[in-house]
Amino acid sequence: MAKMKIVLAYSGGLDTTIIIPWLKDNYDCDVIAVAADVGQGEELAPLNEKAIKSGAQKIFIEDLTEEFVRDCIFPTIKADAVYEGKYLLGTSFARPVIAKRLVEIAKREKADAICHGCTGKGNDQVRFELTIKALAPDMKIIAPWRIWDIKSRDEEIDYAKAHGLDVPVTKKHPYSMDRNIWHLSHEGSDLEDPENEPQDDMLLISKPIKDTPDKPEYVTIDWEQGIPVAVDGKKLGPVEILTVLNDIGARHGVGVDDMVENRLVGMKSRGVYENPAGSILYAAHKNLEEITLDRDTAHFKEHIAIKFAELVYDGKWYTPLRESLSAFVDETQKTVTGTTRVKLFKGKITPAGMSSPYSLYDEDIATFGADEVYDQKDSEGFINLFGLPLKVRAKMLERNAKAGKNGKK
């Protein structure tokens, strides 16, 4: 009987390093490791040797950074989707693009199963598996953390040593982290107690406020149909835009959010997110929509944004509803073209001007000075009609009160 082929989502960390020998110990299989580069800023080439040494038959290292920005990040910015008012979905929308590539390689390699190293407490297990089910409904999924006997990090280290694997472990930065071109998250350690204030030395991207410049910096962003295309007048590609804005934003300490979020799996979890470029883009995009979207569309889109964020957070990227909402959002973005200017200072992002050829803002109408286009007498008839239901109700209450039918005995 031929060996199974198992495709493993591989990072080279402790979990996925020991998963390779664990799979070979528990299945008659060949393991194909897949490492995804989503802009985490690490050199992934050494993973080739590490994966093979751990027992993998081969490894694919896939650069998904531009696809991630273009196909996941930009659509989410256009939707103004933020989970629970703070979380800019950095881990959430990276998982579908990674899982999509796992499926593509699994199909190409004629694999029998896909394996991931997500724990049974986290959201990522859901995000990976929903994508796999959507794109390869008959693919077997293996999740070792839900079935093996290993219960702790110390036991993982012992397992690695027993299989002759060198797994360097450091206590220098005790947090559980996830990093990509969009964000860096910190969880665990002292953050598990909500009473503890995050320490400045935890930050690895953004500067602490005390170390930021004492002079503000202005940044100009050009947009085409809801997508950023230039920074300070220079045309840039999707990855370059995030890289440049991350550097600028980090210098001024913007985009650091501390929150307790409601996980999909039912528990509350505290995390600190560093998101300099994302915070700038969200703020600037929202500013441009203020002058390019009409009132009804803007208000309805706020409802859409909440649902869109929930879908992304829950791993439902490849679903009819998310795709339908994106179609609606794309329609709203046809006029979201123009230029925004923001001021960065001491961790804050402040609007500093915006313009668009599709602007609905008319200074001649909005002015407090004299004008020739707005007849203020027109408002009287509008208010009479708009307030008619209130007037009718008030008269009814007066009649009933006079007749002794006000509900009192």
Secondary structure by P-SEA (a helix, b strand, c coil): cbbbbbbbbccccccccaaaaaaaacccbbbbbbbbcccccccccaaaaaaaaacccbbbbbcaaaaaaaccaaaaaaacccccccccaaaaaaaaaaaaaaaaaaaaacccccccccccccaaaaaaaaaaaaccccbbbbbcccccccccaaaaaaaaaaabbbbbbbccccccccccccbbbbbcccccccccccccccccccccccccccbbbbbbbbbccccccccccccccaaaaaaaaaaaaaaaccbbbbbbcccccbbbbbbbbbbaaaaaaaaaaaaaaaacccaaaaaaaaaaaaaaaaaaaacccccaaaaaaaaaaaaaacccbbbbbbbbcccbbbbcccccccccccccccccccccccccaaaaaaaaaaaaaaaaaaaaaaaaaaacccccc
